[in-house]
Amino acid sequence: MIEQLLGDEIKSSGRYLAEVIYGANDGIVTTFAVVSGVAGAALNPSIVLVLGAANLFADGFSMGMSNYLSRRSELDYERSRPAFSPERPPDTHDGKPPYRTAAVTFLAFVSAGWAPLFPYIIGVAPAFRTSVAFTGAAFFIVGASRSLVTARPWYRNGAEMLAVGMAAAGVAFGVGRALSGLA
């Protein structure tokens, strides 16, 4: 789906790499935050699917639209500058249209964000431990895929994103555990 929207641009130049990485990482982290918060609070696992799916689509939409609005703000700023003229179109410094960056962010968020929910969808037990494994694998795969358009080794990119993502996931679990008495 992303390739249909962007053509060869994503493969050949990594033009939308920032949006893909940012969207995918945040999709995994925020969805796993729901999963680990529910697990940390020892709530009914079925709550994971309801809250996880709601979070996945609402937060993904919000991220995509926030990306769109920030890019549009850049364009509006460029238009307001004295050097702007109708003959010289506004410049976002990278030429990426706001609707495309928004779409890529949303699609990356939702595509990658399913990983923590998948064990709950298919009914694997123990669901939380399997979700941790799926989440870690998703972080590593997204990170390693950066090597398609960067010069860094795939295993370093994967390990870096795995470490950052799992640290954020650990924070979410800790908050859920700390607040479990409220549920």
C-alpha angles and dihedrals in degrees: 000000000000091000091053090052096045105026115206094335095096093050100041104042110010086235094157096035094117092054093046095049095041094046096043095045093048092045091055095042098047094044091048089048088062092045095047094041090055091044092046090051090047093234126157109291092227087070087066092067095048096044093036095053092044090050093045096057100032094047092041090052091046092050092048093048092045088053090050093049093047091051091047089051089055090052093047090050091051090049091052094054116103092238091063117109131170089246091057110056118218115271126224087189092243103046095235112146114235094235091056095049089048093049093047092049092050095045093047091047095051096039095052096033093070092070097084092046098047097086089053092048094053094038100241116170127249085032099182096051090046089049090054089053093046090047092051091047091049092051091049094047094048091047094046091049088065085076089072088076104020134065095235120106115264094236092055093048090047094047092048094053091042091055095046094043096047091048089056090045090052090054090053092050091048092052091049091050093046092051097040091109090066094062 
